[in-house]
Amino acid sequence: EGTTDSIRYYADSSGASVRYYLTNRELRRDATSIGGGDELVLAGVAELKFSYYVASTQSYYTGIVATTNPNAPNAAEFPGLTQIDVKVVVESDGQRRDLFSQVRLRNSPRKERL
């Protein structure tokens, strides 16, 4: 599941999951369901934004398009998710840093061979 400032991925078929989320200017990782804990990843976070993308087709060579709501994919879009953009704005000691990363989901969606 995913929202603008929270994302959960499933670690196995039993439903065990890991969640990253923003609370009180902290990026946190909750892995309690897989035997970990809730831990601080990054402090001083002014903004956290996840944007979600799906494959435009199911062919082997395909482009990507934003989900219907780019910051919260719906259940029908989950199987086709291919990329998640992550934007983090951190503020500390009067300094501001904008960080950006792209996460490409391996083997998602399953591609047809040509």
C-alpha positions as CSV (number, residue, x, y, z in Angstrom):
1,E,0.0,0.0,0.0
2,G,1.2,3.5,-0.6
3,T,0.3,7.1,0.1
4,T,2.0,10.4,-0.3
5,D,4.1,10.0,2.9
6,S,3.9,6.3,3.7
7,I,4.8,3.1,1.9
8,R,4.4,-0.6,2.9
9,Y,6.0,-3.5,1.2
10,Y,5.3,-7.2,1.9
11,A,8.3,-9.3,2.8
12,D,6.7,-12.7,2.1
13,S,3.4,-14.4,1.2
14,S,2.3,-14.6,4.9
15,G,1.6,-10.8,5.0
16,A,4.7,-9.8,7.0
17,S,5.5,-6.3,6.0
18,V,7.8,-3.3,6.3
19,R,6.5,0.2,6.4
20,Y,8.3,3.6,5.9
21,Y,6.4,6.6,7.1
22,L,6.7,10.2,8.2
23,T,5.8,11.3,11.7
24,N,6.9,14.3,13.8
25,R,9.5,15.3,11.2
26,E,11.0,11.8,11.3
27,L,11.3,9.2,8.6
28,R,10.7,5.9,10.4
29,R,10.9,2.2,9.4
30,D,8.5,-0.2,11.1
31,A,9.5,-3.8,10.7
32,T,7.8,-5.3,13.8
33,S,5.9,-7.9,11.8
34,I,9.2,-9.4,10.5
35,G,10.9,-9.5,13.9
36,G,12.4,-6.0,13.7
37,G,11.3,-2.9,15.5
38,D,10.2,0.7,14.8
39,E,13.3,2.7,14.2
40,L,14.4,6.2,13.1
41,V,15.8,6.4,9.6
42,L,16.2,10.2,9.2
43,A,15.5,13.2,11.5
44,G,14.6,16.7,10.5
45,V,12.4,15.7,7.5
46,A,10.3,18.7,6.4
47,E,8.7,16.8,3.5
48,L,8.4,13.2,2.3
49,K,6.6,12.4,-1.0
50,F,6.2,9.1,-2.8
51,S,5.0,9.1,-6.4
52,Y,3.9,5.9,-8.1
53,Y,4.1,4.7,-11.7
54,V,2.7,1.8,-13.7
55,A,3.7,0.3,-17.0
56,S,1.9,1.8,-19.9
57,T,1.5,-1.7,-21.5
58,Q,2.4,-5.2,-20.6
59,S,4.9,-5.7,-23.4
60,Y,8.6,-6.3,-22.8
61,Y,9.6,-2.8,-23.9
62,T,7.3,-0.4,-22.3
63,G,7.1,3.1,-20.9
64,I,5.7,4.2,-17.6
65,V,2.8,6.6,-16.7
66,A,1.7,8.0,-13.3
67,T,-1.0,6.1,-11.5
68,T,-4.5,7.7,-11.5
69,N,-3.6,9.5,-8.3
70,P,0.2,9.8,-8.5
71,N,0.5,9.8,-4.7
72,A,-1.8,7.0,-3.8
73,P,-2.2,4.0,-6.2
74,N,-5.5,2.1,-6.1
75,A,-5.7,-1.6,-5.6
76,A,-6.1,-2.3,-9.3
77,E,-2.8,-0.5,-10.1
78,F,-0.7,-2.4,-7.5
79,P,0.1,-5.4,-9.8
80,G,1.4,-3.0,-12.5
81,L,3.6,-0.8,-10.3
82,T,7.0,-0.4,-11.9
83,Q,8.6,2.7,-10.3
84,I,8.3,4.8,-7.2
85,D,9.9,8.3,-7.0
86,V,11.0,9.4,-3.5
87,K,11.4,13.1,-2.6
88,V,12.7,14.0,0.8
89,V,13.3,17.6,2.1
90,V,15.5,17.7,5.2
91,E,16.1,20.8,7.3
92,S,18.8,21.1,9.9
93,D,20.7,24.0,11.4
94,G,19.0,26.5,9.0
95,Q,20.1,24.4,6.0
96,R,17.7,22.8,3.6
97,R,18.5,19.7,1.4
98,D,16.3,18.3,-1.3
99,L,16.9,14.6,-1.9
100,F,15.4,12.6,-4.8
101,S,15.6,8.9,-5.7
102,Q,13.9,6.5,-8.1
103,V,13.1,2.9,-7.1
104,R,12.6,0.5,-10.0
105,L,10.6,-2.6,-8.9
106,R,12.3,-5.7,-10.3
107,N,10.0,-8.1,-12.2
108,S,7.0,-5.9,-11.8
109,P,4.9,-6.1,-13.8
110,R,5.6,-9.5,-15.2
111,K,6.6,-8.9,-18.9
112,E,5.7,-10.9,-21.9
113,R,8.5,-12.1,-24.1
114,L,8.8,-10.9,-27.6
